[in-house]
Amino acid sequence: MSPVRDLHPSLTGYLHQRLSAFQDGFRHNLALLGPVGSGKTTLLQQVLSDSTARVVKIACPLQRDSVPGFVKRFATATLRGALGLAEASAIPHTAEAARQLERYSSGHLQAEAFVHALDLIPVLHRELNQPCVLVLDEFLHLDDLGLSHAFHELGKRVMTWPFAMFWVSSSADCRARVILRERLQLLFGQFELLTLGPVETAAATAWMQQECPALAHGADLSRFLLHWIGSSPWYLSLFLRRMHELTRLKRGQKATEAMLIETCWDVLGSPDGPLHQWCAAQVGRIVQQRHGPLAREALIAVAQGARTTQAIAQRYGSRRHLSEALQLLVEHDMVQRKGACWVIPDQLLTCWLASGAGSSQGLHDRHAAQIAFQQALWAIWTQWMEAAGQSLAVRIERLFSQFDDETVSLDHKTGRLPAFHQMNYQPTPRAEESYLVAEGEERRWCCLVHEGRLDESGIAAFEQFCGSQVPRPSRKIVVARAGLELNAKLLAKEANMWVWEPEDVSLLCLLYGQPPLSRE
């Protein structure tokens, strides 16, 4: 496989802007979060290597390590960053300070060693008189050094070094947010929190067709893979590699549905598959901990459609220790809680769990496991194909029909989704819009559904429509496939409308067993 190209060009452009602004004196600390395989490290490396900003770029990937190991790694990264901007003869004091760190190689005075390693940065800054960008990849490994004050010491420098911009990344979303919120969000060192989302469609499609040319004749397959596992370039690369191998073995020129199913089995369903082993390792890591076996059962229940704690308890037969088990899953980023509902953000892991691919029975009866897995994949593919051909209005109406008094968190607010017994569409001023009126037990909701990007005039017309309704709606919902323009969003908020972004609708789709919205 060739190197993964830039699959997040918009975010890449933003990071380049931050670097350029920093050399002009505008410091903007960033925290980049995303699951393993989402491309954080590749993205940061590309930005640093391609940037022409006149700054010292220090990239230090962290690992589970001892303090002497960290000191050596940090000193090496600092010197490498300096030599990217100047000759070795220009940094004699920095080189000498790095040599002095060798006295800590025996492991004594670990706290002092950690502090002195960090303090290489101001020495380098004084010598080169250039601002420094310090990238700490997987920064939570600082906690593994066994130093109670590691984040405190880092935080002090974030707050007091105006010449240094800090970029940190982590694959542990939940834990990283806690550390950033409680130990690093300081008065003069706030971090902007960025979550690495799905790859951008145009860039990813070009890369996929480059790695597996047969996909150039299978547009639906490309879109499905992006829809299903587009948040992980690593997942995609494994699928593309195997699909390309199958294409060559079968001497085919076009990727087919059957080839997709076979690829999924080879990579994910089969016990020999790399992603099967990855999923098994993630679940196995949970099982080894306290309440881990119950956490595994809860995870499977969520994958099979249990949305609430009560529904999970009904499948398990008891609520005993269930809250501790669910919290364990949250801390390991395997589930997310949205209001009173639970969701597994990784669709591939959901498929693996729901299909029974990880069960011990499947390991003993490989043929039966393959049939069950392939049937599950065909169901996912069929549902996606059906949903891809439906309008947004049809998707929203179907969601409304499934609401059953669940409480969810959307648009930074928590609300209840009541059961509706009647729904109908009303005339709208524009063809690309639909007004859905839903009636429930003493509940009346009005929903504006827009197929494109919604502007202010659409919000104003919808507000006028809601004002004409008798009785007045208790909720006003706004949904647009491409989101809302900024002024439209402000106007909607002022009118007390509940705005559901495309990501919110996709979350609801996952909660109610529907394919998320496809990205165009």
C-alpha positions in Angstrom: 0.0 0.0 0.0 1.2 3.5 -0.7 1.3 6.0 2.1 -2.1 7.3 3.2 -2.7 10.7 1.6 -4.3 13.6 3.4 -7.8 12.5 4.2 -8.8 15.5 6.3 -7.8 18.4 4.0 -10.0 20.9 5.8 -8.5 20.2 9.2 -5.0 20.1 7.7 -5.5 23.6 6.3 -6.7 24.8 9.7 -3.6 23.4 11.5 -1.4 25.1 8.9 -3.1 28.4 9.7 -2.4 27.9 13.4 1.3 27.3 12.7 1.5 30.4 10.5 -0.3 32.5 13.0 2.1 31.3 15.8 5.1 32.6 14.0 3.3 36.0 14.0 2.8 35.8 17.7 -0.7 34.2 18.0 -0.5 31.1 20.2 -3.3 28.5 20.0 -2.8 25.3 22.0 -4.7 22.3 20.5 -5.8 18.8 21.7 -6.5 16.3 18.9 -8.6 13.3 20.0 -9.7 10.3 18.0 -9.8 6.5 18.3 -6.8 4.3 17.4 -6.4 4.2 13.7 -8.2 7.4 13.0 -5.0 9.0 11.6 -4.0 11.5 14.3 -0.3 10.7 14.1 -0.2 10.7 10.3 -2.0 14.0 10.2 0.3 15.8 12.7 3.4 14.4 10.9 2.2 15.6 7.6 1.3 19.1 8.9 4.7 19.5 10.6 6.7 18.2 7.6 4.8 20.3 5.0 4.6 23.6 7.0 6.9 26.4 5.9 6.3 28.3 9.2 9.5 29.6 10.7 9.1 27.8 14.0 11.0 25.0 15.8 8.9 21.8 15.3 9.4 19.3 18.1 7.4 16.1 17.7 7.7 13.6 20.6 5.6 10.4 20.3 5.1 9.0 23.8 4.8 5.4 24.8 4.4 3.4 28.0 7.9 4.1 29.3 10.1 4.7 32.3 11.3 8.2 33.2 14.8 7.5 31.7 13.2 6.3 28.5 11.0 9.4 28.3 14.0 11.7 29.0 16.0 10.1 26.1 13.0 10.3 23.8 12.2 13.9 24.6 15.8 15.0 24.3 16.1 13.3 20.9 12.9 14.9 19.6 14.1 18.4 20.8 17.5 18.1 19.1 15.9 16.7 15.9 13.5 19.6 15.8 16.3 22.1 16.3 18.4 20.6 13.5 15.5 21.0 11.2 16.0 24.8 11.5 19.6 25.3 12.3 23.1 23.8 12.2 24.4 21.9 15.2 27.0 24.6 15.8 24.1 27.0 16.4 22.8 25.2 19.5 25.8 24.4 21.8 23.9 25.2 25.0 21.0 23.0 24.0 23.3 20.1 23.1 25.2 20.5 26.4 21.9 20.5 28.3 20.8 17.3 26.5 24.2 15.7 27.4 23.7 16.6 31.0 20.5 14.5 31.0 22.5 11.4 30.6 23.3 11.4 34.4 19.7 10.4 35.0 20.0 7.2 32.8 20.3 5.0 35.9 16.8 6.0 37.0 17.6 8.0 40.1 16.0 11.4 40.8 13.2 10.7 38.4 11.2 13.9 39.2 14.2 16.1 38.7 15.0 14.3 35.4 11.5 14.9 34.1 11.6 18.6 34.9 15.1 19.1 33.4 14.0 17.3 30.2 11.1 19.7 29.7 13.4 22.7 30.4 15.4 21.9 27.2 12.7 23.9 25.4 13.5 27.4 26.9 17.2 26.8 26.4 16.6 26.0 22.7 14.3 29.1 22.4 17.0 31.4 23.8 19.6 30.1 21.4 17.6 30.2 18.2 15.2 33.0 19.1 12.4 31.2 17.4 9.0 30.1 18.7 8.7 26.3 19.4 5.8 24.0 18.6 5.8 21.0 20.9 3.7 18.0 19.8 3.1 15.3 22.4 1.5 12.4 20.6 -0.5 10.1 23.0 0.2 12.5 25.8 -1.7 10.5 28.4 1.4 8.2 28.6 2.9 10.8 30.9 0.6 9.3 33.5 2.5 6.0 33.0 5.8 7.4 34.2 4.8 7.0 37.8 5.2 10.7 38.6 2.3 12.2 40.5 3.1 15.7 39.3 3.8 15.1 35.5 0.7 16.9 34.3 1.2 19.6 36.9 4.7 20.3 35.6 3.5 20.3 32.0 0.6 22.6 32.9 2.9 25.1 34.5 4.9 25.4 31.3 1.8 25.6 29.2 0.8 28.6 31.2 4.1 30.4 31.5 5.9 29.7 28.1 4.4 32.2 25.6 7.2 31.1 23.2 5.9 27.5 23.0 2.7 26.3 21.5 1.5 22.9 22.7 -0.3 20.3 20.5 -1.3 17.1 22.2 -3.1 14.0 20.9 -4.8 11.0 22.5 -6.7 7.9 21.5 -8.4 7.7 24.9 -11.1 10.3 24.5 -12.8 10.1 27.9 -9.7 10.1 30.0 -8.1 12.8 27.9 -11.0 15.1 28.3 -10.8 14.7 32.1 -7.1 15.5 32.1 -7.5 18.5 29.9 -10.5 19.8 31.9 -9.1 19.3 35.4 -5.3 19.5 35.0 -4.4 21.4 31.9 -7.1 24.0 31.2 -5.2 26.9 32.8 -5.8 30.6 32.7 -3.3 31.4 30.0 -3.0 27.9 28.4 -6.5 26.8 27.3 -6.6 24.0 24.7 -8.9 24.0 21.8 -10.4 20.5 21.7 -10.6 19.0 18.2 -12.1 15.6 17.5 -10.8 13.8 14.4 -14.0 12.8 12.6 -14.7 10.7 9.5 -12.4 11.2 6.5 -13.5 13.7 3.9 -15.3 12.0 1.0 -13.6 13.4 -2.0 -10.0 12.8 -0.7 -10.8 9.4 0.7 -12.6 8.2 -2.5 -9.5 9.1 -4.6 -7.2 7.3 -2.2 -9.5 4.2 -2.1 -9.6 3.9 -5.9 -5.8 4.3 -6.0 -5.3 1.4 -3.6 -8.0 -0.8 -5.1 -8.7 0.2 -8.7 -11.7 -2.2 -8.9 -13.6 0.3 -6.7 -13.5 2.8 -9.5 -16.3 0.7 -11.0 -18.1 0.2 -7.7 -19.2 3.7 -6.5 -21.8 2.2 -4.1 -19.2 0.0 -2.5 -16.9 3.0 -2.0 -19.6 5.0 -0.4 -20.7 2.1 1.8 -17.1 1.6 3.1 -16.8 5.3 3.9 -20.2 5.3 5.6 -19.4 2.2 7.6 -15.8 2.6 8.6 -14.8 6.1 7.3 -13.7 7.2 10.7 -10.7 4.9 10.6 -8.2 5.1 7.8 -6.5 2.1 9.4 -9.7 0.0 9.1 -10.0 1.2 5.5 -6.5 0.3 4.6 -6.9 -3.3 5.8 -10.1 -3.7 3.8 -8.6 -2.1 0.7 -5.6 -4.3 0.8 -7.6 -7.5 1.1 -10.2 -6.4 -1.6 -7.3 -5.7 -4.0 -5.8 -9.1 -3.3 -9.2 -10.8 -4.0 -9.6 -8.8 -7.2 -6.3 -9.9 -8.5 -6.9 -13.5 -7.5 -10.2 -13.6 -9.3 -8.8 -11.6 -12.2 -11.7 -9.2 -11.9 -11.9 -5.6 -13.0 -14.9 -4.6 -10.9 -15.5 -4.9 -7.2 -18.8 -6.6 -6.5 -21.2 -7.0 -3.5 -20.1 -10.7 -3.1 -16.4 -9.5 -3.0 -17.3 -7.0 -0.3 -18.9 -9.7 1.8 -15.9 -12.0 1.3 -13.5 -9.2 2.2 -15.4 -8.4 5.4 -15.3 -12.1 6.4 -11.6 -12.4 5.7 -10.7 -9.2 7.6 -13.3 -9.0 10.4 -15.4 -12.2 10.7 -12.7 -14.9 10.4 -10.7 -15.7 13.6 -7.6 -15.2 11.5 -8.6 -11.7 10.3 -6.6 -8.8 11.6 -9.7 -6.7 12.7 -11.3 -9.8 14.3 -8.2 -10.1 16.4 -8.2 -6.4 17.1 -11.8 -6.4 18.3 -11.2 -9.6 20.4 -8.2 -7.9 22.0 -10.2 -4.7 22.9 -13.0 -6.8 24.5 -10.5 -9.1 26.2 -8.8 -6.1 27.8 -12.2 -5.1 29.3 -13.0 -8.6 30.5 -9.8 -8.8 32.6 -10.9 -5.9 34.8 -13.3 -5.7 37.7 -16.9 -6.1 36.5 -15.3 -6.8 33.1 -17.4 -9.9 32.2 -20.6 -7.9 32.9 -19.3 -5.1 30.9 -18.8 -7.5 28.0 -22.4 -8.7 28.3 -23.6 -5.0 28.4 -21.6 -4.2 25.3 -23.1 -7.1 23.4 -26.6 -6.0 24.6 -26.0 -2.5 23.2 -24.7 -3.9 19.9 -27.9 -5.9 19.6 -30.2 -2.9 20.1 -30.6 -2.3 23.9 -30.6 1.5 24.1 -31.3 2.2 27.8 -29.8 0.9 31.1 -33.2 -0.7 31.8 -33.2 -2.5 28.5 -29.6 -3.8 29.1 -30.6 -5.0 32.6 -33.6 -6.9 31.2 -31.3 -8.7 28.8 -28.8 -9.5 31.5 -31.5 -10.2 34.1 -30.2 -7.9 36.8 -29.0 -4.4 37.5 -26.4 -5.5 40.1 -23.1 -3.7 39.3 -24.4 -2.7 35.9 -23.6 1.0 36.4 -20.0 0.1 37.3 -19.8 -2.1 34.2 -21.1 0.6 31.9 -18.8 3.2 33.5 -15.9 0.9 32.7 -17.0 0.8 29.0 -17.2 4.6 29.0 -13.7 5.0 30.4 -12.4 2.8 27.7 -14.3 4.7 25.0 -16.2 1.6 23.9 -19.6 3.2 24.5 -21.0 6.7 24.8 -23.9 7.9 26.9 -26.3 10.3 25.1 -28.8 11.4 27.7 -30.4 8.1 29.0 -29.3 6.2 25.8 -26.2 4.2 25.1 -24.5 3.9 21.7 -21.3 2.2 20.4 -19.6 4.7 18.1 -17.6 2.1 16.3 -19.9 0.5 13.7 -17.4 -2.1 12.8 -17.2 -3.3 16.5 -21.0 -3.2 16.7 -21.2 -5.5 13.6 -18.6 -7.9 15.1 -20.4 -8.1 18.4 -23.9 -8.3 17.0 -23.1 -11.0 14.5 -21.6 -13.3 17.2 -18.2 -13.3 15.5 -16.4 -13.1 18.8 -18.4 -15.9 20.5 -16.6 -19.2 21.5 -19.2 -21.1 19.6 -18.2 -19.4 16.4 -14.6 -20.3 17.0 -15.5 -24.0 17.1 -17.9 -24.0 14.2 -16.2 -21.9 11.6 -18.6 -22.7 8.7 -21.7 -21.7 10.8 -19.9 -18.6 12.0 -19.2 -17.6 8.5 -22.8 -18.0 7.3 -24.1 -16.0 10.3 -21.5 -13.3 9.8 -22.2 -13.0 6.1 -25.9 -12.8 6.7 -25.4 -10.0 9.2 -23.3 -8.1 6.6 -25.9 -8.6 3.9 -28.4 -7.1 6.2 -26.2 -4.1 6.9 -25.5 -3.7 3.2 -29.2 -4.0 2.3 -30.3 -1.5 4.9 -27.7 1.0 3.7 -28.7 0.6 0.1 -32.4 1.2 1.0 -31.6 4.2 3.2 -29.2 5.7 0.6 -32.1 5.9 -1.9 -34.5 7.6 0.6 -34.9 11.4 1.1 -34.0 13.0 4.4 -37.7 13.6 5.1 -38.5 9.9 4.8 -35.5 9.1 7.2 -36.7 11.6 9.7 -40.3 10.4 9.6 -39.1 6.8 10.2 -37.1 8.0 13.2 -40.1 9.8 14.6 -42.2 6.7 14.3 -39.6 4.8 16.5 -39.5 7.2 19.4 -40.7 5.7 22.6 -40.1 8.3 25.4 -36.3 7.9 25.5 -34.2 10.7 26.8 -31.3 11.8 24.6 -28.6 14.4 24.5 -28.4 16.3 21.2 -27.4 19.8 20.2 -25.8 20.3 23.7 -29.2 19.8 25.4 -31.1 16.9 26.8 -34.7 16.2 25.8 -37.2 13.4 25.7 -38.4 11.8 22.4 -42.1 11.1 22.9 -44.0 8.4 21.2 -46.1 9.7 18.3 -49.3 8.2 17.0 -49.9 10.4 13.9 -47.6 12.2 11.5 -48.3 14.2 8.4 -46.5 16.6 6.1 -47.7 20.2 5.4 -47.2 22.3 2.3 -43.9 24.2 2.3 -42.7 27.4 0.5 -39.7 25.6 -1.1 -39.4 22.3 -2.9 -36.3 21.2 -1.0 -38.1 21.5 2.3 -40.6 19.5 4.2 -42.7 20.4 7.3 -43.5 17.3 9.4 -46.2 17.6 12.1 -46.1 14.8 14.7 -48.9 14.2 17.2 -48.5 12.3 20.4 -50.0 12.0 23.9 -50.5 15.7 24.7 -47.5 16.4 22.5 -47.3 18.2 19.2 -43.9 18.6 17.4 -43.2 20.5 14.2 -40.1 19.6 12.2 -38.4 21.4 9.3 -36.4 19.0 7.1 -34.1 20.6 4.5 -32.2 18.6 1.9 -29.4 21.1 1.5 -27.8 23.8 3.6 -30.4 25.9 5.4 -30.4 29.7 5.4 -32.1 32.4 7.4 -35.2 32.7 5.2 -35.9 29.0 5.7 -35.9 29.5 9.5 -38.1 32.6 9.3 -40.7 30.8 7.1 -40.7 27.8 9.5 -41.2 30.1 12.5 -44.2 31.7 10.8 -45.6 28.2 10.1 -45.2 27.1 13.7 -46.9 30.3 14.8 -50.0 29.5 12.7 -50.4 26.0 14.2 -53.3 25.3 16.6 -52.4 24.1 19.1 -48.9 25.5 19.1 -46.1 23.0 18.9 -44.4 22.0 22.2 -41.2 21.4 20.2 -39.8 23.0 17.0 -37.1 20.8 15.4 -34.8 21.9 12.5 -32.8 19.3 10.5 -30.7 20.1 7.4 -28.6 17.5 5.5 -25.8 19.9 5.0 -26.3 21.8 8.3 -27.3 25.4 8.9 -25.6 28.7 7.9 -24.3 30.5 11.0 -27.0 33.3 10.9 -29.7 30.7 10.4 -28.4 28.7 13.4 -28.4 31.9 15.6 -32.0 32.7 14.4 -33.1 29.2 15.2 -31.7 29.3 18.7 -33.3 32.7 19.3 -36.6 31.1 18.3 -36.1 28.3 20.7 -35.7 25.7 18.0 -34.0 22.4 18.6 -31.3 22.1 15.9 -30.3 18.6 14.9 -27.0 18.6 13.0 -26.3 15.8 10.6 -24.1 14.2 13.3 -27.1 14.3 15.7 -29.3 12.6 13.1 -26.7 9.9 12.5 -26.6 9.3 16.3 -30.3 8.8 16.4 -30.1 6.5 13.4 -27.5 4.4 15.3 -29.7 4.4 18.4 -32.7 3.1 16.5 -31.0 0.5 14.4 -30.9 2.5 11.1 -27.8 3.3 9.0 -26.4 6.7 9.7 -26.7 9.4 7.2 -24.3 9.0 4.3 -21.7 11.7 3.6 -21.7 13.1 0.1 
